């Protein structure tokens, strides 16, 4: 007796089920990997956001202590009038902080 069509359909269904399970396992692994990477990125973003907030609180605290700053970060009392003066002030401030 030979192989019947019912046998062949049954074998194909078995192979399709195996493929489905293999694809499902692969998709589950990819999903888990993606979720892990997303969690890492969210953790890094949260750390950056916290540092930013900390910096802003520090800056605002300095402003409230009486030190007012312009948009370019120059103290108001030392505020230069022209962009060239702003650049010169920034260079001098950098050298003052970091040495020659």
C-alpha positions as CSV (number, residue, x, y, z in Angstrom):
1,X,0.0,0.0,0.0
2,X,1.3,3.5,-0.9
3,X,1.1,6.8,0.8
4,X,-2.3,8.3,0.7
5,X,-3.2,11.9,0.4
6,X,-4.4,11.9,4.0
7,X,-0.9,10.8,5.1
8,X,0.7,13.6,3.1
9,X,-1.7,16.3,4.4
10,X,-1.0,15.0,8.0
11,X,2.7,15.2,7.4
12,X,2.4,18.7,6.0
13,X,0.3,19.9,8.9
14,X,3.0,18.5,11.3
15,X,5.7,20.4,9.5
16,X,3.7,23.6,9.4
17,X,3.1,23.2,13.2
18,X,6.8,22.8,13.7
19,X,7.6,25.8,11.6
20,X,4.9,27.8,13.5
21,X,6.5,26.9,16.9
22,X,10.0,27.7,15.6
23,X,8.8,31.1,14.3
24,X,6.9,31.8,17.5
25,X,10.0,31.0,19.6
26,X,12.1,33.3,17.4
27,X,9.6,36.1,17.7
28,X,9.4,35.7,21.5
29,X,13.2,35.8,21.7
30,X,13.3,39.0,19.5
31,X,10.6,40.5,21.6
32,X,12.4,39.8,24.9
33,X,15.7,41.2,23.4
34,X,13.9,44.3,22.3
35,X,12.3,44.8,25.7
36,X,15.7,44.4,27.3
37,X,17.2,47.0,25.0
38,X,14.3,49.4,25.5
39,X,14.6,49.0,29.3
40,X,18.3,49.9,29.0
41,X,17.6,53.0,26.9
42,X,14.8,54.1,29.2
43,X,17.2,53.7,32.2
44,X,19.8,55.8,30.4
45,X,17.3,58.5,29.4
46,X,16.0,58.6,33.0
47,X,19.6,59.1,34.2
48,X,20.2,61.9,31.7
49,X,16.9,63.6,32.6
50,X,17.8,63.4,36.3
51,X,21.2,65.0,35.7
52,X,19.6,67.7,33.6
53,X,17.1,68.5,36.3
54,X,19.9,68.5,38.9
55,X,21.8,70.9,36.7
56,X,18.8,73.2,36.2
57,X,18.1,73.2,40.0
58,X,21.7,74.2,40.6
59,X,21.6,76.9,37.9
60,X,18.3,78.3,39.3
61,X,19.8,78.2,42.8
62,X,22.7,80.3,41.7
63,X,20.3,82.7,40.0
64,X,18.3,83.0,43.2
65,X,21.5,83.7,45.2
66,X,21.9,86.9,43.2
67,X,24.0,85.7,40.3
68,X,22.0,86.6,37.2
69,X,23.2,85.3,33.8
70,X,22.5,86.2,30.2
71,X,21.3,83.7,27.7
72,X,24.9,83.0,26.6
73,X,25.8,82.1,30.2
74,X,27.7,85.4,30.9
75,X,27.1,87.0,34.4
76,X,24.9,90.1,33.9
77,X,27.4,92.3,35.7
78,X,30.1,91.3,33.2
79,X,27.8,91.2,30.2
80,X,29.6,92.3,27.0
81,X,27.8,94.2,24.4
82,X,28.8,92.6,21.1
83,X,29.2,89.0,20.0
84,X,32.9,89.5,19.7
85,X,33.1,90.6,23.3
86,X,31.0,87.6,24.3
87,X,33.4,85.3,22.5
88,X,36.4,87.0,24.1
89,X,34.8,86.7,27.5
90,X,34.1,83.0,27.0
91,X,37.7,82.4,25.9
92,X,39.0,84.3,28.9
93,X,36.7,82.4,31.2
94,X,37.8,79.1,29.7
95,X,41.5,80.0,30.2
96,X,40.8,81.2,33.8
97,X,39.0,77.9,34.6
98,X,41.3,75.5,32.8
99,X,44.7,77.3,32.9
100,X,46.9,78.1,29.9
